[in-house]
């Protein structure tokens, strides 16, 4: 009875062999590999000078931990900045609403005063026209009806 979980021969690990494995397992596509090859082609610090040597997994893990720590720190800082900006936006929107309400109130008051002034002028004009008509009619003809 054979065991499928047997460990294969301990061949030296290379960047090419890792990509070959990832491609065989359909973890990455050939297109992604070419992009990754460009990014990693000069990253020999994990393998030393000889690309056929095994990867220095401890150094790679430390590098990953550093990158991940920086990522989480920067992400936390960005979340805090976003939260501050959201609070600032809320405050600015509340100020805008209050200012807009005050402007609207001032516009309405100004419009009402203009309407009242015009109604007063129209009432004066109506009164003067009625007086003039009555004076003209009383001199030449019998009195007319007042203008409504």
C-alpha positions in Angstrom: 0.0 0.0 0.0 1.6 3.3 -1.1 1.2 6.5 0.8 0.3 9.5 -1.3 1.6 11.9 1.4 5.2 10.9 0.9 7.8 13.7 0.8 9.5 14.1 -2.6 13.3 14.2 -2.9 15.0 17.1 -1.3 15.9 19.0 -4.4 17.3 22.5 -4.1 14.6 25.1 -4.2 14.9 27.8 -6.8 12.6 30.7 -7.8 11.9 28.9 -11.0 11.0 25.6 -9.2 8.6 27.5 -7.0 6.9 29.2 -9.9 6.7 25.9 -11.7 5.0 24.4 -8.7 2.6 27.3 -8.4 1.8 27.0 -12.1 1.2 23.3 -11.9 -1.1 23.8 -9.0 -2.9 26.5 -10.9 -2.3 29.0 -8.1 -0.9 31.5 -10.6 -1.3 31.9 -14.4 1.6 32.2 -16.8 0.8 35.9 -17.3 1.2 36.4 -13.5 4.4 34.5 -13.6 6.0 36.8 -16.2 4.9 39.8 -14.1 6.3 38.2 -10.9 9.5 37.2 -12.8 10.1 40.9 -13.6 9.5 42.0 -10.0 11.6 39.2 -8.4 14.3 38.7 -11.0 16.8 41.0 -9.1 15.7 39.7 -5.6 18.6 37.4 -5.0 19.1 38.5 -1.4 17.0 35.5 -0.3 19.0 33.0 -2.3 22.5 34.3 -2.0 24.7 34.6 -5.1 23.8 31.2 -6.5 20.2 31.0 -7.8 20.3 27.2 -7.3 20.6 27.5 -3.5 17.7 27.0 -1.2 15.7 30.0 -0.3 16.5 31.5 3.1 13.0 31.0 4.5 13.8 32.6 7.8 15.0 35.8 6.1 12.0 35.7 3.8 9.6 35.2 6.8 11.2 38.2 8.6 10.9 40.3 5.5 7.2 39.3 5.1 6.6 40.1 8.8 8.2 43.5 8.4 6.1 44.2 5.3 3.0 43.0 6.9 3.6 45.0 10.1 4.2 48.1 8.0 1.0 47.3 6.0 -1.1 46.9 9.1 0.3 50.1 10.7 -0.3 52.2 7.5 -3.8 50.6 7.2 -4.6 51.6 10.7 -3.3 55.1 10.2 -5.4 55.4 7.0 -8.5 54.2 8.8 -7.9 56.8 11.5 -7.5 59.5 8.9 -10.6 58.4 7.1 -12.6 58.4 10.4 -11.3 61.9 11.2 -12.3 63.1 7.7 -15.7 61.6 8.1 -16.2 63.4 11.4 -14.9 66.7 9.8 -17.3 66.2 6.8 -20.2 65.7 9.2 -19.3 68.9 11.1 -18.9 70.9 7.8 -22.2 69.6 6.5 -24.0 70.6 9.7 -22.4 74.1 9.5 -23.5 74.3 5.8 -27.1 73.3 6.7 -27.2 75.9 9.4 -25.7 78.6 7.2 -28.1 77.6 4.3 -31.1 77.8 6.7 -29.9 81.3 7.8 -29.5 82.4 4.2 -32.9 81.1 3.3 -34.5 82.8 6.3 -32.8 86.1 5.3 -33.9 85.7 1.7 -37.5 85.1 2.8 -37.5 88.1 5.2 -36.1 90.3 2.4 -38.7 89.1 0.0 -41.5 89.6 2.5 -40.3 93.2 3.2 -40.1 93.8 -0.6 -43.7 92.5 -1.0 -45.0 94.6 1.9 -43.3 97.7 0.5 -44.8 97.0 -3.0 -48.2 96.4 -1.5 -47.9 99.7 0.4 -46.9 101.5 -2.8 -49.8 99.9 -4.7 -52.3 100.9 -1.9 -51.0 104.5 -2.1 -51.3 104.5 -5.9 -54.8 103.0 -5.7 -55.8 105.6 -3.1 -54.3 108.4 -5.2 -56.0 107.1 -8.4 -59.4 106.8 -6.6 -59.0 110.3 -5.3 -58.0 111.6 -8.7 -61.0 109.9 -10.4 -63.4 111.2 -7.8 -62.1 114.7 -8.3 -62.3 114.4 -12.1 -65.7 112.9 -12.0 -67.1 115.4 -9.5 -66.0 118.3 -11.6 -67.4 117.0 -14.9 -69.8 114.1 -14.3 -71.6 112.4 -11.6 -69.4 110.3 -9.2 -68.1 107.0 -10.5 -67.6 103.8 -8.6 -64.3 103.4 -6.8 -61.6 101.1 -8.3 -61.6 97.8 -6.4 
